[in-house]
Amino acid sequence: MLIDSHCHLDYLEAEDDLDEIVARARAAGVAGMVTICTRVSEFDRIRAIAERYPDVYCSVGVHPHEAEKEGRIPSARLVALAAHPKVVGIGETGLDYYYEHSPRAAQQDGFRAHIAAARKSALPLIVHSRDADDDTMDILEEEYGRGAFTGVIHCFTASRALADRALAIGFCISLSGIVTFKSAKDIQATAKDLPDDRLLVETDAPYLAPVPHRGKRNEPALVTHTADYLATLRGVSPATLAQQTTRNFHRLFSRTTPAETPTT
């Protein structure tokens, strides 16, 4: 059984029947999903989706794109919202210098507030980083020096140097459908060498559908294609890759409840 560690079911709900999407994921062998919050102002909707399904969890946070619009969310508020049992992570947060929909200073300030919330809540930090490798890791390392916290670099598209620095502070790396793209040679090279105990898989649905569905709408059921590709890339069986990534998920997102999975 696989886990889609990062998806946006609220975006999918706007264009399809969510019950059918979740049913297709289960039929494909997906044992759990985390639907990610990108705006605290919409957290109630995200939480309600997670409450509808026993195998769906959620996060609380502000995407860097929304840092200016949402305003600075105090870490205490994030911690309070994260007390709900369906909330398993803080974020997504981080830095995006590619689009810069929010000023860098606002992104960085929000990032640090989320880190403080992850530290206080003992929930993992879900990090988005695009074209901001050095600042992302400089902030993570500086804050880690003030007190430990766990986390994941989601939808990894960065340099090997960022991966190495993230691994050094105990982070996991999550691979999306991008790793299946022919153009993703550098990501594939990094993915091949990641430690077995730090690897996660995700869809980031409805975005970034893996080959052979590239260019189409993504959904949690399609995480199987990413996992199968990674298994071949890393020279293990799909069952082994599923077992490894699911174990890693439940260790990192420790508030989740593991389903029974077959051994290999």
C-alpha positions as CSV (number, residue, x, y, z in Angstrom):
1,M,0.0,0.0,0.0
2,L,1.2,3.5,-0.9
3,I,0.6,6.9,0.8
4,D,0.1,10.1,-1.2
5,S,1.9,12.4,1.2
6,H,0.9,15.6,-0.5
7,C,-2.2,16.4,-2.5
8,H,-4.8,19.2,-2.7
9,L,-8.2,17.5,-2.5
10,D,-9.9,20.8,-2.1
11,Y,-8.8,21.8,-5.6
12,L,-10.0,18.5,-6.9
13,E,-13.4,18.8,-5.2
14,A,-14.1,21.9,-7.2
15,E,-14.2,19.9,-10.4
16,D,-15.1,16.3,-9.6
17,D,-16.8,14.0,-7.1
18,L,-14.5,13.7,-4.2
19,D,-15.9,10.3,-3.1
20,E,-15.0,8.9,-6.5
21,I,-11.5,10.3,-6.3
22,V,-10.9,8.8,-2.9
23,A,-12.4,5.5,-4.1
24,R,-10.1,5.4,-7.1
25,A,-7.1,6.0,-4.9
26,R,-8.1,3.1,-2.6
27,A,-8.7,0.8,-5.5
28,A,-5.2,1.7,-6.8
29,G,-3.7,0.7,-3.5
30,V,-3.3,4.1,-1.8
31,A,-3.8,3.6,1.9
32,G,-3.8,7.2,2.9
33,M,-3.6,10.8,1.7
34,V,-2.6,14.2,3.2
35,T,-4.6,17.1,1.8
36,I,-2.5,20.2,2.2
37,C,-3.6,23.6,3.5
38,T,-2.3,26.6,1.5
39,R,-4.3,29.3,3.2
40,V,-5.2,29.4,6.9
41,S,-8.3,31.3,5.9
42,E,-9.5,28.1,4.2
43,F,-8.4,25.7,6.9
44,D,-11.9,24.8,8.0
45,R,-12.7,23.5,4.5
46,I,-9.5,21.5,4.4
47,R,-10.1,20.0,7.8
48,A,-13.7,19.1,6.8
49,I,-12.4,17.1,3.9
50,A,-10.1,15.2,6.2
51,E,-12.9,14.5,8.6
52,R,-15.0,12.9,5.9
53,Y,-12.6,10.0,5.3
54,P,-10.7,7.8,7.8
55,D,-7.7,7.5,5.4
56,V,-7.3,11.3,4.7
57,Y,-5.3,13.7,6.9
58,C,-4.6,17.3,6.5
59,S,-2.1,20.1,7.4
60,V,-2.4,23.7,8.4
61,G,-0.3,26.5,6.9
62,V,0.2,29.2,4.3
63,H,1.9,28.6,1.0
64,P,4.6,31.1,0.2
65,H,2.5,32.4,-2.7
66,E,-0.1,33.5,-0.2
67,A,2.2,35.0,2.5
68,E,1.3,38.6,1.8
69,K,-2.4,38.1,1.2
70,E,-2.9,35.9,4.3
71,G,-0.7,38.2,6.5
72,R,1.6,36.9,9.2
73,I,-0.1,34.1,11.0
74,P,1.3,33.8,14.6
75,S,2.9,30.5,15.4
76,A,0.6,30.2,18.4
77,R,-2.5,30.2,16.1
78,L,-0.9,27.5,13.9
79,V,-0.2,25.4,16.9
80,A,-3.8,25.9,18.2
81,L,-5.3,24.8,14.8
82,A,-2.9,21.9,14.7
83,A,-4.3,20.4,17.9
84,H,-7.1,18.8,15.8
85,P,-6.4,15.1,15.5
86,K,-6.7,15.1,11.7
87,V,-3.9,17.6,11.4
88,V,-0.6,15.8,10.9
89,G,1.8,18.5,9.6
90,I,2.6,22.3,9.5
91,G,2.6,23.9,6.0
92,E,3.0,23.9,3.3
93,T,5.4,26.8,3.8
94,G,8.7,27.8,2.5
95,L,10.1,30.0,-0.2
96,D,9.2,30.5,-3.9
97,Y,11.5,32.9,-5.8
98,Y,10.4,31.7,-9.2
99,Y,7.0,33.4,-9.2
100,E,7.4,35.7,-6.2
101,H,3.7,36.2,-5.8
102,S,4.6,37.5,-2.3
103,P,7.6,39.6,-1.3
104,R,10.6,37.6,-0.2
105,A,10.6,39.2,3.3
106,A,7.0,38.2,3.8
107,Q,7.8,34.6,2.7
108,Q,10.8,34.4,5.0
109,D,8.9,35.8,8.0
110,G,6.0,33.3,7.4
111,F,8.5,30.5,7.0
112,R,10.1,31.1,10.4
113,A,6.6,31.3,12.0
114,H,5.7,27.9,10.6
115,I,9.1,26.5,11.8
116,A,8.3,27.7,15.3
117,A,4.9,26.1,15.1
118,A,6.4,22.8,14.0
119,R,8.8,22.9,16.9
120,K,6.1,23.7,19.4
121,S,3.6,21.2,18.1
122,A,6.1,18.4,17.4
123,L,4.5,18.0,14.0
124,P,6.6,17.8,10.8
125,L,7.2,20.9,8.6
126,I,6.1,20.6,5.0
127,V,8.5,22.7,2.9
128,H,8.0,24.2,-0.6
129,S,11.2,25.5,-2.2
130,R,11.5,26.7,-5.7
131,D,14.5,28.7,-7.0
132,A,15.4,29.4,-3.4
133,D,17.8,26.6,-2.4
134,D,20.3,28.6,-0.4
135,D,17.8,30.8,1.5
136,T,15.6,27.8,2.3
137,M,18.4,25.8,3.8
138,D,20.0,28.7,5.5
139,I,16.8,29.4,7.4
140,L,16.1,25.7,8.1
141,E,19.7,25.2,9.5
142,E,19.6,28.4,11.5
143,E,16.3,27.6,13.0
144,Y,17.3,24.0,13.6
145,G,20.2,25.3,15.7
146,R,17.7,27.0,18.0
147,G,15.8,23.7,18.5
148,A,15.2,20.5,16.6
149,F,12.1,19.9,14.4
150,T,11.3,17.4,11.7
151,G,10.1,17.9,8.2
152,V,10.0,17.1,4.5
153,I,11.1,18.8,1.3
154,H,7.9,18.2,-0.7
155,C,7.8,17.9,-4.6
156,F,11.6,17.9,-4.7
157,T,13.0,19.8,-7.7
158,A,16.0,21.3,-6.2
159,S,19.7,20.6,-6.3
160,R,21.5,17.7,-4.8
161,A,23.2,20.2,-2.5
162,L,19.8,21.1,-1.0
163,A,18.9,17.4,-0.6
164,D,22.2,16.7,1.2
165,R,21.7,19.7,3.6
166,A,18.1,18.7,4.3
167,L,19.1,15.1,5.0
168,A,21.8,16.3,7.3
169,I,19.2,17.8,9.7
170,G,17.0,14.7,9.5
171,F,14.5,15.8,6.8
172,C,12.8,13.5,4.3
173,I,12.6,14.1,0.6
174,S,9.3,13.6,-1.3
175,L,9.2,12.9,-5.0
176,S,6.3,13.8,-7.2
177,G,5.4,12.9,-10.8
178,I,8.2,15.3,-12.0
179,V,10.7,12.5,-11.4
180,T,9.1,10.5,-14.3
181,F,9.7,13.3,-16.8
182,K,12.4,12.7,-19.4
183,S,13.8,16.2,-18.7
184,A,14.3,15.5,-15.0
185,K,17.7,13.9,-15.2
186,D,19.2,15.7,-12.3
187,I,16.2,15.0,-10.1
188,Q,16.4,11.3,-11.1
189,A,20.1,11.1,-10.2
190,T,19.4,12.5,-6.8
191,A,16.4,10.3,-6.3
192,K,18.4,7.2,-7.1
193,D,20.8,7.9,-4.2
194,L,18.4,9.0,-1.5
195,P,18.6,6.9,1.7
196,D,15.9,4.2,1.9
197,D,14.6,5.6,5.2
198,R,14.1,9.2,4.0
199,L,12.1,8.8,0.8
200,L,8.4,9.7,0.4
201,V,6.1,9.8,-2.7
202,E,3.3,12.3,-3.5
203,T,1.2,13.6,-6.3
204,D,0.8,17.3,-5.5
205,A,-2.6,16.7,-7.3
206,P,-4.2,18.2,-9.3
207,Y,-0.8,19.2,-10.6
208,L,2.2,17.4,-12.1
209,A,0.6,14.1,-13.2
210,P,3.3,11.5,-13.8
211,V,4.1,9.8,-17.1
212,P,2.0,8.3,-18.8
213,H,-0.6,10.9,-17.7
214,R,1.6,14.0,-18.0
215,G,-0.3,17.1,-19.0
216,K,-3.6,15.7,-17.6
217,R,-5.2,16.4,-14.3
218,N,-3.5,14.5,-11.4
219,E,-5.1,12.7,-8.6
220,P,-4.0,10.5,-5.7
221,A,-4.5,7.2,-7.5
222,L,-1.7,8.2,-9.9
223,V,0.9,8.1,-7.2
224,T,1.4,4.5,-8.2
225,H,3.1,5.5,-11.4
226,T,5.6,7.7,-9.6
227,A,6.3,4.8,-7.1
228,D,6.7,2.3,-9.9
229,Y,9.1,4.5,-11.7
230,L,11.1,5.1,-8.5
231,A,11.3,1.4,-7.8
232,T,12.8,0.7,-11.2
233,L,15.2,3.7,-10.8
234,R,16.4,2.5,-7.4
235,G,16.5,-1.2,-8.4
236,V,13.9,-2.5,-6.0
237,S,10.5,-4.1,-6.4
238,P,7.4,-1.9,-6.3
239,A,6.3,-3.7,-3.2
240,T,9.6,-2.9,-1.4
241,L,9.4,0.8,-2.5
242,A,5.8,0.9,-1.2
243,Q,6.8,-0.6,2.1
244,Q,9.7,1.7,2.5
245,T,7.9,4.9,1.7
246,T,4.8,4.0,3.8
247,R,7.0,3.2,6.8
248,N,8.8,6.5,6.3
249,F,5.5,8.4,6.1
250,H,4.1,7.0,9.3
251,R,7.4,7.6,11.1
252,L,7.5,11.2,10.0
253,F,3.8,11.9,10.3
254,S,3.5,10.2,13.6
255,R,0.0,11.2,14.3
256,T,-1.3,9.0,11.5
257,T,-2.5,5.4,11.9
258,P,-0.7,2.8,9.9
259,A,-2.8,0.4,7.9
260,E,-1.9,-3.2,7.7
261,T,0.4,-3.7,4.7
262,P,1.8,-6.9,3.2
263,T,5.4,-7.8,3.9
264,T,7.9,-8.4,1.1
